[in-house]
């Protein structure tokens, strides 16, 4: 018997059905989709602070430099601050000759392999549908409409405004949550920390 192929539109997405075999081709285009307009490329900041207060005698790097693991970065008193991992220098704090306390970072860096696209989403706009493992496409303002791909690997367990107390007369505030998606940092080396982005998350 000859198969008959029909194309239906469900919620604006094409669903291909092979009638005779009762087989459906169900792909990313037919999944639910959650849009996140407020996102950026981010990596956790690594702050290097001295173990004890002292004078900043030397700084061997500047913002934008790439460093290797265990590379000397600065001298504070008798201490040499070294990088724990390979990465990118983001900022330097303090002038040569200034006093630095143990609570103040002298050098801040990131590990580019930890870059993620991080989105902030309202709890009422599809947040409950998102799961770790959901595929993601995203665009970055610097590269126009070019699409990048990733996968959700972290969903914030609490909102960005946790701890708010409501009175009976208060209007309920919509909470926002951060979601993070990893991507292939080797394939997308042009993506930089801090770039603005927009995400499309395809829920199952």
C-alpha positions in Angstrom: 0.0 0.0 0.0 1.3 3.4 -0.9 2.1 5.8 1.9 0.4 9.1 2.0 2.2 12.1 3.5 0.3 15.0 5.0 1.7 18.1 6.5 -0.4 19.6 9.3 0.2 22.8 11.2 -0.1 22.6 15.0 0.5 25.8 17.0 2.4 27.3 14.0 4.8 24.3 13.7 4.8 21.8 10.9 4.1 18.1 11.9 4.8 15.6 9.2 2.6 12.5 9.4 2.9 9.3 7.2 -0.7 8.1 7.3 -0.3 4.5 6.2 2.4 3.6 8.7 0.9 5.8 11.4 4.4 7.2 11.9 5.0 10.8 13.0 8.3 12.6 12.4 8.4 14.6 15.6 11.4 16.9 15.7 12.6 20.1 17.3 10.2 22.2 15.2 7.2 20.6 16.8 8.3 20.9 20.4 7.1 23.7 22.6 9.3 26.7 22.4 10.1 29.2 25.1 11.7 32.5 24.2 14.1 34.4 26.4 15.0 37.9 25.3 17.2 38.9 28.2 20.4 36.7 28.1 24.1 37.1 27.9 27.3 35.1 27.5 28.8 34.6 30.9 31.5 32.7 32.8 32.0 32.6 36.6 34.4 35.2 37.8 37.6 33.9 39.5 38.9 36.4 42.0 42.5 36.2 43.2 43.1 37.7 46.6 46.2 37.7 48.8 46.2 35.6 51.9 47.4 38.6 53.9 47.4 42.4 53.5 50.4 44.0 51.8 51.7 46.4 49.3 51.0 45.8 45.6 54.5 45.7 44.2 54.0 44.3 40.7 51.3 43.3 38.2 52.4 41.1 35.3 49.2 41.0 33.3 46.5 43.4 32.0 42.8 43.0 31.1 42.4 40.9 27.9 45.5 38.8 28.5 45.3 35.0 28.3 47.2 33.1 30.9 48.2 29.6 31.6 47.7 27.7 34.8 50.2 28.5 37.6 51.3 31.7 35.8 52.5 34.5 38.2 50.0 37.4 38.0 50.9 39.9 40.7 53.1 40.5 43.8 51.5 41.6 47.1 54.1 42.0 49.8 55.9 38.6 49.9 53.1 36.8 48.1 53.0 35.9 44.5 49.4 35.5 43.1 49.2 32.8 40.5 46.5 31.6 38.2 44.9 28.3 39.3 43.6 27.5 35.8 44.3 28.8 32.2 42.0 31.7 31.4 41.4 35.3 30.4 42.1 38.3 32.6 39.0 40.4 33.1 40.2 43.2 35.5 43.0 44.5 37.7 42.3 46.2 41.0 44.8 48.5 42.6 47.7 50.7 41.6 51.3 49.8 42.1 52.4 50.8 45.6 48.9 50.7 47.1 48.0 48.7 50.1 45.8 45.6 49.4 43.8 43.8 52.1 43.1 40.1 52.1 39.5 40.7 51.2 40.1 42.6 48.0 40.7 40.8 44.7 43.8 42.0 42.9 43.1 40.1 39.6 39.8 38.8 38.3 39.7 36.3 35.5 37.5 33.7 33.8 38.0 30.3 32.4 36.6 30.5 28.8 35.7 26.8 28.8 33.1 27.7 31.5 31.2 30.2 29.3 27.5 29.7 29.2 24.6 31.5 27.7 22.6 32.7 30.7 19.0 33.8 30.3 16.6 35.4 32.8 12.9 34.4 32.4 9.7 35.3 34.2 8.1 32.5 36.1 4.9 33.0 34.1 6.4 32.7 30.6 7.2 29.0 30.2 9.7 28.6 33.1 7.9 25.5 34.4 8.3 23.8 31.1 12.1 24.0 30.9 14.2 21.0 31.8 17.9 20.2 32.0 18.8 18.7 28.6 16.4 20.8 26.5 18.1 21.9 23.3 18.7 25.6 22.7 19.3 27.9 19.8 20.5 31.5 20.5 21.6 34.6 18.7 24.2 37.1 19.8 23.7 40.8 19.1 27.3 41.1 17.8 26.6 38.5 15.1 23.2 39.5 14.0 20.8 36.6 13.0 23.5 33.9 13.1 22.3 31.0 15.2 24.3 29.1 17.8 23.3 25.9 19.5 23.5 24.6 23.1 21.7 22.6 25.7 20.3 23.6 29.1 22.5 22.4 31.9 21.4 24.4 34.9 18.2 25.9 36.2 18.3 28.2 39.2 16.7 26.6 42.3 15.6 30.0 43.6 14.5 33.3 42.0 16.6 36.4 41.7 14.3 38.1 44.2 13.9 35.4 46.8 13.0 36.5 50.2 10.3 39.1 49.2 7.5 39.3 51.7 4.0 40.2 50.5 1.2 41.9 52.4 -2.4 40.9 51.6 -2.9 44.2 49.8 0.3 43.9 47.7 0.1 43.1 44.1 1.9 39.8 43.4 5.3 40.3 41.8 6.4 38.0 39.0 9.6 36.3 39.9 12.5 35.7 37.5 14.8 32.8 37.3 18.2 32.3 35.7 18.8 29.4 33.2 22.1 28.4 31.8 22.9 26.6 28.6 26.3 25.2 27.7 27.7 25.3 24.2 30.8 24.1 22.3 33.4 26.8 23.3 35.9 25.3 20.8 33.4 25.6 17.9 32.2 29.1 18.9 35.5 30.8 20.0 34.2 34.1 18.8 31.7 34.3 21.7 33.0 36.6 24.4 32.1 37.1 28.1 29.4 39.8 28.5 27.9 39.6 24.9 24.1 40.2 24.8 22.0 37.3 23.5 18.5 35.9 22.9 17.5 32.3 23.5 15.0 29.9 22.1 14.5 26.8 24.3 12.8 23.7 22.8 10.8 21.9 25.5 9.8 18.3 25.3 
